[in-house]
Amino acid sequence: MSAIFNFTFVPWFRSVAPYIHMHRGKTFVVGMAGEAIAAGKLPHIAQDLALIQSMGVKVVLVYGFRPQVNEQLRAKGHEARYSHGMRITDEVALDSAQEAAGQLRYEIEAAFSQGLPNTPMAGSTVRVISGNFITARPVGILDGVDFRHSGLVRKVDVAGIKRTIDLGAMVLLSPFGFSPTGEAFNLTMEEVATSVAVALQADKLIFLTEIPGIRVKPLEGEGEDNPIDTELPLAAAKQLLASLPPAHSPTDTSFYLQHCVKACEAGVERSHIIPFAVDGSLLLEVYVHDGIGTMVVDEKLEELREATADDVGGILQLIEPFEKDGTLVKRDRTEIERDIANYTIVEHDGVIFACAALYPYPEARTGEMAALTVSPQSQGQGDGEKILRRVEQRARAMGLESIFVLTTRTMHWFLKRGFVQVDPEWLPEARKRKYNWDRRSMVFVKKLA
Ligand SMILES: CC(C)(COP(=O)(O)OP(=O)(O)OC[C@H]1O[C@@H](n2cnc3c(N)ncnc32)[C@H](O)[C@@H]1OP(=O)(O)O)[C@@H](O)C(=O)NCCC(=O)NCCS
């Protein structure tokens, strides 16, 4: 084995360790669009889910079957019918849905049964258990349209699912539910996944979808200056959703977003939209810092937001002790008042617990993160990291390619978070002129993906 391999593999593997520890024992509900299976992605998705499960995560997998049902319908000479963004399930569609669900269940169970030597599934033992865990009710008649066998989730058998997971099995759910009268109803994968995540109070709801995520400028197309927004706070997600037209197709921006918002509002802290087209997207989202798709996150009681003029007093109070002991350079009230729009803060019950400012240097496509501070009583709980991520987001939205910091004491914190040290000569001209050569701060830069 080459020495180069050791040098790259060992640090890489260690960098994943915190995420493995963090997710052990947690519950993830994964909603897999039927399109992923139609696109031939099932074997790799099964490998990744088996790996995630083997690292102690409890997995509930819900599969969709939209393209497969449509294919069955076409084979029977019928057209798929939709209204209000939902399928109208007549007798033929119900038949097609049952056939598609059965076929997919066998394919998924087969995929989890692979175990050839020298494949990622070698030695894996994933027990997959399906069942009648969902009680459904009919959609009924809406605006004169009879949805027939299309249904909505009425109840989730939480105790049943939990018992099954505790056996060490993966729970597999189809988009079917049953009524107390014994009728089968065609549900949507998205509604089943969301309802199950909420009922279980899962730690994550992850949609494996045909879209790459939500872009920083959601209504504009793909482009270098319009990357995927990796983290969308719940409040921003709700605002965005309110500004979008209702979703009709899975590729509409609001389609998966509406379910993520619903789950987050009902207590699922993190919901993700990730692309199945990227091989290993599940692993990238769960075990890499920035992930690959969009995560809607409920910031809970703490509010992470941009500062306003009312916050100047709170910021001064927070940073003063660190200015006194020399950790931060002195800033006076007028300076903070002037630059208040550059600050991001974490507030809890009206008290500011953390802050940081971003000073852009657009000519050099970079920005300085300054005055990063977390109050001593709440350090070590992730607020520093949270603020850093928000500052990175703000920088990306401004079209910046990196952020930098000047520090005399906190270098390790930045190194751990992807910053690298550079010579002060690297600084943008305008910042270099203000550099205090006596203080000899070290300069660290982080490239934004
Ligand atoms: C640096 C600072 C912003 C981090 O905030 P935080 O909310 O405690 O950070 P997080 O909770 O996201 O991260 C905590 C981790 O960082 C580590 N850490 C905290 N301060 C550190 C420092 N000065 N150097 C290296 N690591 C540090 C903690 O030990 C903890 O590590 P662990 O996860 O392995 O237990 C905060 O400690 C602070 O305000 N320090 C004083 C002001 C300062 O130095 N600002 C930077 C000026 S350039």
PDBQT file of the ligand as one rigid body, heavy atoms in Angstrom, charges set to zero:
ROOT
HETATM    1  C1  LIG A 501     -13.897  30.380  19.349  1.00  0.00    +0.000 C 
HETATM    2  C2  LIG A 501     -15.346  30.445  19.743  1.00  0.00    +0.000 C 
HETATM    3  C3  LIG A 501     -16.062  31.457  18.891  1.00  0.00    +0.000 C 
HETATM    4  C4  LIG A 501     -15.971  29.046  19.531  1.00  0.00    +0.000 C 
HETATM    5  O1  LIG A 501     -17.340  29.081  19.855  1.00  0.00    +0.000 OA
HETATM    6  P1  LIG A 501     -18.095  27.799  20.452  1.00  0.00    +0.000 P 
HETATM    7  O2  LIG A 501     -19.560  28.045  20.387  1.00  0.00    +0.000 OA
HETATM    8  O3  LIG A 501     -17.518  27.450  21.773  1.00  0.00    +0.000 OA
HETATM    9  O4  LIG A 501     -17.687  26.745  19.385  1.00  0.00    +0.000 OA
HETATM   10  P2  LIG A 501     -18.361  25.371  19.058  1.00  0.00    +0.000 P 
HETATM   11  O5  LIG A 501     -19.316  24.972  20.132  1.00  0.00    +0.000 OA
HETATM   12  O6  LIG A 501     -18.900  25.439  17.676  1.00  0.00    +0.000 OA
HETATM   13  O7  LIG A 501     -17.094  24.468  19.071  1.00  0.00    +0.000 OA
HETATM   14  C5  LIG A 501     -16.584  24.047  20.308  1.00  0.00    +0.000 C 
HETATM   15  C6  LIG A 501     -15.259  23.340  20.107  1.00  0.00    +0.000 C 
HETATM   16  O8  LIG A 501     -14.241  24.320  19.853  1.00  0.00    +0.000 OA
HETATM   17  C7  LIG A 501     -13.192  24.191  20.806  1.00  0.00    +0.000 C 
HETATM   18  N1  LIG A 501     -12.642  25.513  21.070  1.00  0.00    +0.000 N 
HETATM   19  C8  LIG A 501     -13.205  26.549  21.717  1.00  0.00    +0.000 A 
HETATM   20  N2  LIG A 501     -12.344  27.582  21.779  1.00  0.00    +0.000 NA
HETATM   21  C9  LIG A 501     -11.220  27.196  21.123  1.00  0.00    +0.000 A 
HETATM   22  C10 LIG A 501      -9.959  27.810  20.854  1.00  0.00    +0.000 A 
HETATM   23  N3  LIG A 501      -9.681  29.021  21.273  1.00  0.00    +0.000 N 
HETATM   24  N4  LIG A 501      -9.072  27.096  20.134  1.00  0.00    +0.000 NA
HETATM   25  C11 LIG A 501      -9.334  25.841  19.720  1.00  0.00    +0.000 A 
HETATM   26  N5  LIG A 501     -10.484  25.210  19.970  1.00  0.00    +0.000 NA
HETATM   27  C12 LIG A 501     -11.422  25.867  20.665  1.00  0.00    +0.000 A 
HETATM   28  C13 LIG A 501     -13.875  23.577  22.017  1.00  0.00    +0.000 C 
HETATM   29  O9  LIG A 501     -12.939  22.914  22.821  1.00  0.00    +0.000 OA
HETATM   30  C14 LIG A 501     -14.843  22.616  21.369  1.00  0.00    +0.000 C 
HETATM   31  O10 LIG A 501     -14.153  21.471  20.933  1.00  0.00    +0.000 OA
HETATM   32  P3  LIG A 501     -14.837  20.021  20.951  1.00  0.00    +0.000 P 
HETATM   33  O11 LIG A 501     -16.016  20.117  20.018  1.00  0.00    +0.000 OA
HETATM   34  O12 LIG A 501     -13.766  19.133  20.463  1.00  0.00    +0.000 OA
HETATM   35  O13 LIG A 501     -15.260  19.816  22.366  1.00  0.00    +0.000 OA
HETATM   36  C15 LIG A 501     -15.533  30.782  21.227  1.00  0.00    +0.000 C 
HETATM   37  O14 LIG A 501     -14.767  29.907  21.996  1.00  0.00    +0.000 OA
HETATM   38  C16 LIG A 501     -15.173  32.203  21.595  1.00  0.00    +0.000 C 
HETATM   39  O15 LIG A 501     -16.009  33.089  21.558  1.00  0.00    +0.000 OA
HETATM   40  N6  LIG A 501     -13.908  32.457  21.979  1.00  0.00    +0.000 N 
HETATM   41  C17 LIG A 501     -13.474  33.766  22.388  1.00  0.00    +0.000 C 
HETATM   42  C18 LIG A 501     -13.408  34.769  21.272  1.00  0.00    +0.000 C 
HETATM   43  C19 LIG A 501     -12.521  34.317  20.151  1.00  0.00    +0.000 C 
HETATM   44  O16 LIG A 501     -11.479  33.720  20.341  1.00  0.00    +0.000 OA
HETATM   45  N7  LIG A 501     -12.950  34.636  18.924  1.00  0.00    +0.000 N 
HETATM   46  C20 LIG A 501     -12.199  34.361  17.716  1.00  0.00    +0.000 C 
HETATM   47  C21 LIG A 501     -11.434  35.591  17.405  1.00  0.00    +0.000 C 
HETATM   48  S1  LIG A 501     -10.560  35.452  15.924  1.00  0.00    +0.000 SA
ENDROOT
TORSDOF 0
